[in-house]
């Protein structure tokens, strides 16, 4: 693999593997932290901290896409652009949707349960055939409109870009508060990308140095702490309120912008071997989490806080190895 000449592009590889590891940790923490009956226990508190600390994972993936796709040199004919993006996202979307529908059916069978065909259709219409695949459905809309977003971006000055980012984040935050108050859904999946345009544009601006987050380490620590305290404070035993986990809560955008800037300015390793595997890690890791939960391999005692990072490290390693093996096949390389 050739090494990018621009050191900033190498830092995007660093951001990729860190975000993939963060996604795995987030999903490993999801089971204990979503257990309302365990609220307040040491295991729940530890999982809440882990979950809060990595809520930036998906926004960082979106900012990486923005940093690359909004580059002036990326201007190309629409036909070529859509052909590339279709090859990159459509085949994986179809393959992994089918895979996880089958995987869900298998798990129901193991539990001696079943689902009506209508339930499978609802999952497809909702863009959530499995809990993590919503990102692929969201990114379809983002890629679809990215050429037009880039056109607007290149025509705007720095102040207008900043105003654009701030405006989108404000609307997204209000939308998140509205859905929290009204218990409303997320709507049709092709509209999901709209609030993520804030991260998309901000990613390019931070990459260019046009947007600087002041005191990023302080803001990162403060926003992670506020997220953990917010979830704890709004929840009660038997009734969890996970508003502060939302990607457009009052705290997650702050931590996301701060950590992306810190990564670009850090000396963390590129891990060139891992970077091409991160998409596959994202796609396959729930399988290993499900297996671990079924076998009780990482259950530990309810007071143990170490089992979540141990599970995440193991699942990440198994997912990376599996992706590397799958990419030995030309077809699987196209879907991972």
GUDREN-697488 format. One record per residue (C-alpha): residue number from 1; residue in one letter; x, y, z. Coordinates in steps of 0.05 Angstrom, whole numbers. Layout:
! GUDREN-697488
R  nr rest      X      Y      Z
R NUM    a      X      Y      Z
...
This chain:
! GUDREN-697488
R  nr rest      X      Y      Z
R   1    x      0      0      0
R   2    x     27     68    -19
R   3    x     35    119     37
R   4    x     -1    185     24
R   5    x     48    243     15
R   6    x      5    291     55
R   7    x     15    275    130
R   8    x    -56    299    143
R   9    x    -83    243     99
R  10    x    -43    194    141
R  11    x    -77    222    202
R  12    x   -144    204    172
R  13    x   -122    132    174
R  14    x   -108    141    247
R  15    x   -177    170    256
R  16    x   -207    109    220
R  17    x   -179     55    265
R  18    x   -192     96    328
R  19    x   -264    107    307
R  20    x   -273     33    291
R  21    x   -245     13    359
R  22    x   -291     64    392
R  23    x   -352     35    356
R  24    x   -335    -34    382
R  25    x   -326     -8    453
R  26    x   -392     30    448
R  27    x   -430    -32    427
R  28    x   -397    -75    479
R  29    x   -418    -24    532
R  30    x   -489    -21    505
R  31    x   -515    -84    539
R  32    x   -497    -66    611
R  33    x   -513      8    603
R  34    x   -582     -7    572
R  35    x   -600    -52    631
R  36    x   -648     -7    669
R  37    x   -649    -57    726
R  38    x   -574    -48    736
R  39    x   -577     27    740
R  40    x   -529     54    792
R  41    x   -489     -9    800
R  42    x   -413     -7    791
R  43    x   -420    -46    725
R  44    x   -472      3    699
R  45    x   -431     64    720
R  46    x   -369     36    686
R  47    x   -407     21    623
R  48    x   -437     91    623
R  49    x   -368    121    626
R  50    x   -342     76    570
R  51    x   -403     92    527
R  52    x   -399    167    541
R  53    x   -324    168    525
R  54    x   -333    142    454
R  55    x   -397    175    430
R  56    x   -354    212    379
R  57    x   -342    149    337
R  58    x   -395    157    283
R  59    x   -387    233    277
R  60    x   -312    221    266
R  61    x   -327    172    209
R  62    x   -372    226    178
R  63    x   -319    279    187
R  64    x   -268    235    153
R  65    x   -315    229     93
R  66    x   -324    304     92
R  67    x   -249    317     95
R  68    x   -240    274     33
R  69    x   -302    285     -9
R  70    x   -304    361     -2
R  71    x   -232    369    -26
R  72    x   -227    415    -88
R  73    x   -187    362   -125
R  74    x   -244    313   -117
R  75    x   -286    349   -169
R  76    x   -304    298   -223
R  77    x   -361    283   -271
R  78    x   -424    261   -234
R  79    x   -428    195   -272
R  80    x   -358    175   -250
R  81    x   -371    198   -179
R  82    x   -436    159   -172
R  83    x   -405     97   -203
R  84    x   -349     98   -152
R  85    x   -396    110    -93
R  86    x   -446     57   -117
R  87    x   -390      6   -120
R  88    x   -367     26    -51
R  89    x   -433     28    -14
R  90    x   -489     -6    -52
R  91    x   -461    -77    -56
R  92    x   -440    -77     18
R  93    x   -509    -49     36
R  94    x   -546   -105     -1
R  95    x   -498   -160     22
R  96    x   -496   -142     96
R  97    x   -571   -128     98
R  98    x   -584   -199     73
R  99    x   -530   -227    119
R 100    x   -559   -195    182
R 101    x   -630   -212    166
R 102    x   -607   -284    161
R 103    x   -566   -276    225
R 104    x   -627   -248    261
R 105    x   -669   -306    237
R 106    x   -616   -355    262
R 107    x   -615   -323    331
R 108    x   -691   -326    335
R 109    x   -688   -399    317
R 110    x   -637   -412    371
R 111    x   -684   -377    420
R 112    x   -742   -419    394
R 113    x   -776   -356    370
R 114    x   -797   -329    302
R 115    x   -816   -265    267
R 116    x   -871   -251    216
R 117    x   -850   -230    146
R 118    x   -881   -162    160
R 119    x   -830   -150    215
R 120    x   -773   -162    167
R 121    x   -803   -112    118
R 122    x   -809    -60    172
R 123    x   -736    -69    190
R 124    x   -718    -57    117
R 125    x   -764      4    111
R 126    x   -735     32    175
R 127    x   -664     24    149
R 128    x   -646    -18    210
R 129    x   -640    -91    190
R 130    x   -590    -94    247
R 131    x   -574    -41    299
R 132    x   -508    -17    268
R 133    x   -529    -18    195
R 134    x   -567     47    201
R 135    x   -501     81    185
R 136    x   -497     50    116
R 137    x   -568     72    101
R 138    x   -553    142    126
R 139    x   -489    147     85
R 140    x   -527    132     21
R 141    x   -562    200     27
R 142    x   -496    234     45
R 143    x   -460    206    -15
R 144    x   -519    221    -60
R 145    x   -517    295    -46
R 146    x   -442    303    -32
R 147    x   -425    331   -101
R 148    x   -476    387    -92
R 149    x   -453    400    -21
R 150    x   -381    406    -47
R 151    x   -404    455   -100
R 152    x   -435    500    -47
R 153    x   -376    491     -1
R 154    x   -325    513    -54
R 155    x   -367    575    -70
R 156    x   -372    597      3
R 157    x   -321    635     43
R 158    x   -296    613    112
R 159    x   -348    654    151
R 160    x   -406    627    111
R 161    x   -381    556    119
R 162    x   -376    567    194
R 163    x   -445    596    196
R 164    x   -470    537    156
R 165    x   -440    487    205
R 166    x   -467    525    265
R 167    x   -536    530    235
R 168    x   -540    456    218
R 169    x   -517    437    288
R 170    x   -569    483    320
R 171    x   -625    453    278
R 172    x   -601    382    291
R 173    x   -597    396    366
R 174    x   -668    424    366
R 175    x   -692    364    326
R 176    x   -660    317    376
R 177    x   -693    353    434
R 178    x   -760    351    398
R 179    x   -755    276    386
R 180    x   -735    266    458
R 181    x   -795    306    484
R 182    x   -845    277    435
R 183    x   -816    207    431
R 184    x   -816    215    355
R 185    x   -780    170    306
R 186    x   -724    187    258
R 187    x   -765    187    194
R 188    x   -747    158    126
R 189    x   -674    136    123
R 190    x   -657    178     60
R 191    x   -667    241    103
R 192    x   -622    217    159
R 193    x   -560    248    128
R 194    x   -586    320    134
R 195    x   -564    335    205
R 196    x   -498    299    192
R 197    x   -480    352    141
R 198    x   -455    392    200
R 199    x   -403    340    216
R 200    x   -389    329    142
R 201    x   -372    403    129
R 202    x   -337    412    196
R 203    x   -292    353    180
R 204    x   -265    388    119
R 205    x   -258    454    155
R 206    x   -218    423    212
R 207    x   -176    385    162
R 208    x   -160    450    125
R 209    x   -147    487    190
R 210    x   -205    535    176
R 211    x   -242    513    239
R 212    x   -203    509    304
R 213    x   -234    482    368
R 214    x   -207    523    428
R 215    x   -178    482    485
R 216    x   -196    416    452
R 217    x   -169    371    509
R 218    x   -209    410    561
R 219    x   -272    409    519
R 220    x   -264    335    505
R 221    x   -257    317    578
R 222    x   -314    364    599
R 223    x   -362    339    546
R 224    x   -348    266    562
R 225    x   -359    280    636
R 226    x   -422    319    622
R 227    x   -449    263    578
R 228    x   -438    210    632
R 229    x   -467    255    686
R 230    x   -525    275    641
R 231    x   -546    202    627
R 232    x   -538    185    701
R 233    x   -577    247    724
R 234    x   -635    240    676
R 235    x   -643    165    688
R 236    x   -673    129    747
R 237    x   -675     56    769
R 238    x   -718     21    718
R 239    x   -724     81    671
R 240    x   -665    103    630
R 241    x   -660    169    592
R 242    x   -605    165    540
R 243    x   -613    235    510
R 244    x   -540    254    522
R 245    x   -518    194    480
R 246    x   -551    223    419
R 247    x   -503    246    364
R 248    x   -534    315    367
R 249    x   -543    323    441
R 250    x   -514    384    475
R 251    x   -448    348    489
R 252    x   -431    299    434
R 253    x   -418    350    378
R 254    x   -368    385    424
R 255    x   -329    322    439
R 256    x   -332    299    367
R 257    x   -302    363    338
R 258    x   -251    366    394
R 259    x   -225    295    385
R 260    x   -222    300    310
R 261    x   -178    361    316
R 262    x   -135    326    369
R 263    x   -126    265    325
R 264    x   -104    307    265
R 265    x    -53    342    309
R 266    x    -30    280    347
R 267    x     29    234    339
R 268    x    -13    172    344
R 269    x      8    116    296
R 270    x    -25    111    228
R 271    x    -31     35    234
R 272    x    -31     27    158
R 273    x    -48    -47    163
R 274    x   -112    -32    203
R 275    x   -138     26    161
R 276    x   -164    -17    102
R 277    x   -198    -64    151
R 278    x   -240    -13    190
R 279    x   -301    -16    145
R 280    x   -303    -92    152
R 281    x   -292    -87    227
R 282    x   -352    -41    231
R 283    x   -395    -89    191
R 284    x   -375   -156    223
R 285    x   -363   -139    296
R 286    x   -436   -149    321
R 287    x   -430   -223    303
R 288    x   -374   -232    354
R 289    x   -411   -190    406
R 290    x   -472   -235    397
R 291    x   -430   -298    404
R 292    x   -396   -270    466
R 293    x   -463   -254    498
R 294    x   -492   -321    482
R 295    x   -433   -359    510
R 296    x   -426   -313    571
R 297    x   -353   -308    554
R 298    x   -347   -236    579
R 299    x   -403   -236    629
R 300    x   -360   -233    691
R 301    x   -392   -211    756
R 302    x   -441   -153    758
R 303    x   -390   -112    796
R 304    x   -336   -121    744
R 305    x   -320    -61    701
R 306    x   -262    -92    665
R 307    x   -303   -140    622
R 308    x   -327    -86    573
R 309    x   -258    -62    550
R 310    x   -233   -135    550
R 311    x   -293   -155    506
R 312    x   -281    -95    461
R 313    x   -207   -110    451
R 314    x   -222   -183    436
R 315    x   -281   -168    389
R 316    x   -240   -115    352
R 317    x   -182   -164    342
R 318    x   -227   -220    318
R 319    x   -264   -172    271
R 320    x   -199   -146    242
R 321    x   -172   -216    231
R 322    x   -238   -238    200
R 323    x   -239   -178    153
R 324    x   -167   -191    132
R 325    x   -185   -264    116
R 326    x   -249   -243     79
R 327    x   -210   -194     37
R 328    x   -169   -252      8
R 329    x   -232   -264    -35
R 330    x   -243   -214    -91
R 331    x   -318   -212    -77
R 332    x   -312   -203     -2
R 333    x   -261   -149    -14
R 334    x   -316   -110    -50
R 335    x   -364   -115      9
R 336    x   -315   -100     65
